[in-house]
Amino acid sequence: MRICVFGAGAIGGLVGARLAAQGDAEVSLIARGAHLAVLRDKGLTLKSEEGETTVTVRATDQAADLGAQDYVFLALKAHSLPGILASLKPLLGPETAVVTAQNGVPWWYFYRHGGVHEGRRIEAVDPNGVLWEAIGPQRVIGCV
């Protein structure tokens, strides 16, 4: 299984470390700057009540290097998503599921919601429907 975590901050780092520690998936992280350098040099360290674990993950700032993934976790602030869509595209194969780990009302909220708002796009969180078109609500797994 191939899993990419896009964003290596607190949430992305936690998700990436937990997934990599399981050992049954190829886990990659998209990072930049100092985070990227540390991930490449020292791996990803998770400190918890159970102790400290360091895992090796593939870290890059070029999503195109990774190819299509089975799962992509978006661990970025919601307002930054439109800016990464071109980078996200190479990670999305026909069967790729996207887990959105953002706060607030998600852009896909009314997809298969039922009722009078079925399929409604929320302009305030997805101006011009760019996320809806580029990612596609049918592949999203919501997360809080």
BALOBA-1460 file (C-alpha; in Angstrom, 3 decimals):
// residues 144
<rec num="1" residu="m" x="0.000" y="0.000" z="0.000"/>
<rec num="2" residu="r" x="1.298" y="3.454" z="-0.888"/>
<rec num="3" residu="i" x="0.359" y="6.357" z="1.384"/>
<rec num="4" residu="c" x="1.407" y="9.987" z="1.052"/>
<rec num="5" residu="v" x="0.940" y="12.606" z="3.746"/>
<rec num="6" residu="f" x="0.914" y="16.047" z="2.137"/>
<rec num="7" residu="g" x="2.127" y="18.420" z="4.857"/>
<rec num="8" residu="a" x="4.609" y="17.469" z="7.567"/>
<rec num="9" residu="g" x="3.522" y="19.731" z="10.408"/>
<rec num="10" residu="a" x="2.059" y="18.535" z="13.708"/>
<rec num="11" residu="i" x="-0.925" y="16.664" z="12.242"/>
<rec num="12" residu="g" x="0.874" y="15.350" z="9.163"/>
<rec num="13" residu="g" x="3.857" y="14.285" z="11.246"/>
<rec num="14" residu="l" x="1.660" y="12.401" z="13.710"/>
<rec num="15" residu="v" x="-0.310" y="10.651" z="10.972"/>
<rec num="16" residu="g" x="2.851" y="9.832" z="9.013"/>
<rec num="17" residu="a" x="4.684" y="8.480" z="12.061"/>
<rec num="18" residu="r" x="1.767" y="6.299" z="13.161"/>
<rec num="19" residu="l" x="1.289" y="4.875" z="9.667"/>
<rec num="20" residu="a" x="5.008" y="4.257" z="9.117"/>
<rec num="21" residu="a" x="5.377" y="2.606" z="12.532"/>
<rec num="22" residu="q" x="2.856" y="-0.055" z="11.480"/>
<rec num="23" residu="g" x="5.359" y="-1.204" z="8.870"/>
<rec num="24" residu="d" x="2.891" y="-2.496" z="6.296"/>
<rec num="25" residu="a" x="2.777" y="0.503" z="3.965"/>
<rec num="26" residu="e" x="5.183" y="2.645" z="1.988"/>
<rec num="27" residu="v" x="4.720" y="6.039" z="3.654"/>
<rec num="28" residu="s" x="5.906" y="9.270" z="2.054"/>
<rec num="29" residu="l" x="5.678" y="12.840" z="3.297"/>
<rec num="30" residu="i" x="5.586" y="16.021" z="1.261"/>
<rec num="31" residu="a" x="7.467" y="18.674" z="3.195"/>
<rec num="32" residu="r" x="9.537" y="21.765" z="2.577"/>
<rec num="33" residu="g" x="12.382" y="23.726" z="4.072"/>
<rec num="34" residu="a" x="13.729" y="22.721" z="7.465"/>
<rec num="35" residu="h" x="11.105" y="19.988" z="7.960"/>
<rec num="36" residu="l" x="12.191" y="18.318" z="4.745"/>
<rec num="37" residu="a" x="15.870" y="18.430" z="5.683"/>
<rec num="38" residu="v" x="15.237" y="16.882" z="9.115"/>
<rec num="39" residu="l" x="12.972" y="14.155" z="7.714"/>
<rec num="40" residu="r" x="15.622" y="13.164" z="5.196"/>
<rec num="41" residu="d" x="18.474" y="13.315" z="7.703"/>
<rec num="42" residu="k" x="16.961" y="11.921" z="10.901"/>
<rec num="43" residu="g" x="13.605" y="10.382" z="10.040"/>
<rec num="44" residu="l" x="10.386" y="11.131" z="11.874"/>
<rec num="45" residu="t" x="10.301" y="10.848" z="15.661"/>
<rec num="46" residu="l" x="7.086" y="10.371" z="17.603"/>
<rec num="47" residu="k" x="7.149" y="10.967" z="21.346"/>
<rec num="48" residu="s" x="4.202" y="9.681" z="23.359"/>
<rec num="49" residu="e" x="3.325" y="8.183" z="26.727"/>
<rec num="50" residu="e" x="4.425" y="4.816" z="25.338"/>
<rec num="51" residu="g" x="7.912" y="6.124" z="24.588"/>
<rec num="52" residu="e" x="9.815" y="7.461" z="21.623"/>
<rec num="53" residu="t" x="9.800" y="5.923" z="18.146"/>
<rec num="54" residu="t" x="11.773" y="7.046" z="15.104"/>
<rec num="55" residu="v" x="10.675" y="5.859" z="11.672"/>
<rec num="56" residu="t" x="12.168" y="6.280" z="8.242"/>
<rec num="57" residu="v" x="9.868" y="7.773" z="5.635"/>
<rec num="58" residu="r" x="10.406" y="8.895" z="2.097"/>
<rec num="59" residu="a" x="10.425" y="12.694" z="2.209"/>
<rec num="60" residu="t" x="10.319" y="15.008" z="-0.774"/>
<rec num="61" residu="d" x="9.122" y="18.413" z="-1.873"/>
<rec num="62" residu="q" x="8.269" y="17.067" z="-5.329"/>
<rec num="63" residu="a" x="5.047" y="15.054" z="-5.325"/>
<rec num="64" residu="a" x="5.672" y="14.027" z="-8.932"/>
<rec num="65" residu="d" x="8.598" y="11.892" z="-7.684"/>
<rec num="66" residu="l" x="6.152" y="9.639" z="-5.832"/>
<rec num="67" residu="g" x="3.560" y="8.760" z="-8.470"/>
<rec num="68" residu="a" x="0.010" y="7.630" z="-7.808"/>
<rec num="69" residu="q" x="-0.809" y="6.640" z="-4.236"/>
<rec num="70" residu="d" x="-3.490" y="4.449" z="-2.696"/>
<rec num="71" residu="y" x="-4.208" y="7.096" z="-0.044"/>
<rec num="72" residu="v" x="-3.285" y="10.760" z="0.229"/>
<rec num="73" residu="f" x="-3.717" y="12.547" z="3.554"/>
<rec num="74" residu="l" x="-4.052" y="16.317" z="3.174"/>
<rec num="75" residu="a" x="-2.589" y="17.713" z="6.383"/>
<rec num="76" residu="l" x="-2.491" y="21.358" z="5.381"/>
<rec num="77" residu="k" x="-4.519" y="24.358" z="6.397"/>
<rec num="78" residu="a" x="-7.701" y="24.409" z="4.310"/>
<rec num="79" residu="h" x="-6.957" y="27.812" z="2.773"/>
<rec num="80" residu="s" x="-3.685" y="26.507" z="1.308"/>
<rec num="81" residu="l" x="-5.281" y="23.675" z="-0.697"/>
<rec num="82" residu="p" x="-5.884" y="25.614" z="-3.932"/>
<rec num="83" residu="g" x="-2.173" y="26.449" z="-4.046"/>
<rec num="84" residu="i" x="-1.065" y="22.803" z="-4.012"/>
<rec num="85" residu="l" x="-3.477" y="21.352" z="-6.583"/>
<rec num="86" residu="a" x="-0.895" y="21.151" z="-9.379"/>
<rec num="87" residu="s" x="1.485" y="19.311" z="-7.034"/>
<rec num="88" residu="l" x="-1.288" y="17.014" z="-5.832"/>
<rec num="89" residu="k" x="-2.320" y="15.827" z="-9.280"/>
<rec num="90" residu="p" x="0.516" y="13.268" z="-9.826"/>
<rec num="91" residu="l" x="-0.449" y="11.542" z="-6.557"/>
<rec num="92" residu="l" x="-4.018" y="10.881" z="-7.689"/>
<rec num="93" residu="g" x="-4.636" y="7.661" z="-9.576"/>
<rec num="94" residu="p" x="-8.099" y="6.421" z="-10.578"/>
<rec num="95" residu="e" x="-8.605" y="4.636" z="-7.238"/>
<rec num="96" residu="t" x="-6.757" y="7.031" z="-4.899"/>
<rec num="97" residu="a" x="-8.692" y="7.991" z="-1.776"/>
<rec num="98" residu="v" x="-8.035" y="11.424" z="-0.275"/>
<rec num="99" residu="v" x="-8.316" y="11.926" z="3.481"/>
<rec num="100" residu="t" x="-8.892" y="15.584" z="4.302"/>
<rec num="101" residu="a" x="-7.564" y="16.489" z="7.737"/>
<rec num="102" residu="q" x="-8.643" y="20.122" z="7.825"/>
<rec num="103" residu="n" x="-10.645" y="22.112" z="10.308"/>
<rec num="104" residu="g" x="-13.834" y="23.980" z="9.493"/>
<rec num="105" residu="v" x="-16.637" y="23.143" z="7.076"/>
<rec num="106" residu="p" x="-15.167" y="20.983" z="4.296"/>
<rec num="107" residu="w" x="-15.551" y="21.899" z="0.636"/>
<rec num="108" residu="w" x="-17.180" y="18.516" z="-0.063"/>
<rec num="109" residu="y" x="-19.704" y="18.718" z="2.813"/>
<rec num="110" residu="f" x="-22.900" y="18.403" z="0.769"/>
<rec num="111" residu="y" x="-21.681" y="15.630" z="-1.548"/>
<rec num="112" residu="r" x="-24.167" y="12.756" z="-1.162"/>
<rec num="113" residu="h" x="-25.666" y="14.656" z="1.750"/>
<rec num="114" residu="g" x="-29.231" y="14.156" z="0.590"/>
<rec num="115" residu="g" x="-31.999" y="16.666" z="0.886"/>
<rec num="116" residu="v" x="-32.297" y="20.130" z="-0.576"/>
<rec num="117" residu="h" x="-28.560" y="20.864" z="-0.467"/>
<rec num="118" residu="e" x="-27.453" y="17.660" z="-2.208"/>
<rec num="119" residu="g" x="-24.320" y="18.368" z="-4.254"/>
<rec num="120" residu="r" x="-24.209" y="22.029" z="-3.293"/>
<rec num="121" residu="r" x="-20.778" y="23.583" z="-3.552"/>
<rec num="122" residu="i" x="-19.746" y="25.990" z="-0.822"/>
<rec num="123" residu="e" x="-18.237" y="28.986" z="-2.563"/>
<rec num="124" residu="a" x="-16.742" y="30.423" z="0.632"/>
<rec num="125" residu="v" x="-14.482" y="27.390" z="1.160"/>
<rec num="126" residu="d" x="-14.026" y="26.375" z="-2.492"/>
<rec num="127" residu="p" x="-14.083" y="29.489" z="-4.678"/>
<rec num="128" residu="n" x="-15.037" y="28.623" z="-8.251"/>
<rec num="129" residu="g" x="-15.179" y="24.914" z="-7.372"/>
<rec num="130" residu="v" x="-11.462" y="24.341" z="-8.008"/>
<rec num="131" residu="l" x="-11.117" y="21.719" z="-5.240"/>
<rec num="132" residu="w" x="-14.318" y="19.970" z="-6.294"/>
<rec num="133" residu="e" x="-13.035" y="19.662" z="-9.863"/>
<rec num="134" residu="a" x="-9.364" y="18.896" z="-9.139"/>
<rec num="135" residu="i" x="-9.767" y="16.391" z="-6.294"/>
<rec num="136" residu="g" x="-13.327" y="15.198" z="-6.749"/>
<rec num="137" residu="p" x="-15.654" y="14.677" z="-3.790"/>
<rec num="138" residu="q" x="-16.246" y="11.028" z="-4.714"/>
<rec num="139" residu="r" x="-12.727" y="10.090" z="-3.562"/>
<rec num="140" residu="v" x="-12.763" y="11.980" z="-0.236"/>
<rec num="141" residu="i" x="-12.712" y="10.374" z="3.197"/>
<rec num="142" residu="g" x="-13.472" y="13.073" z="5.765"/>
<rec num="143" residu="c" x="-11.592" y="13.232" z="9.036"/>
<rec num="144" residu="v" x="-11.634" y="15.367" z="12.147"/>
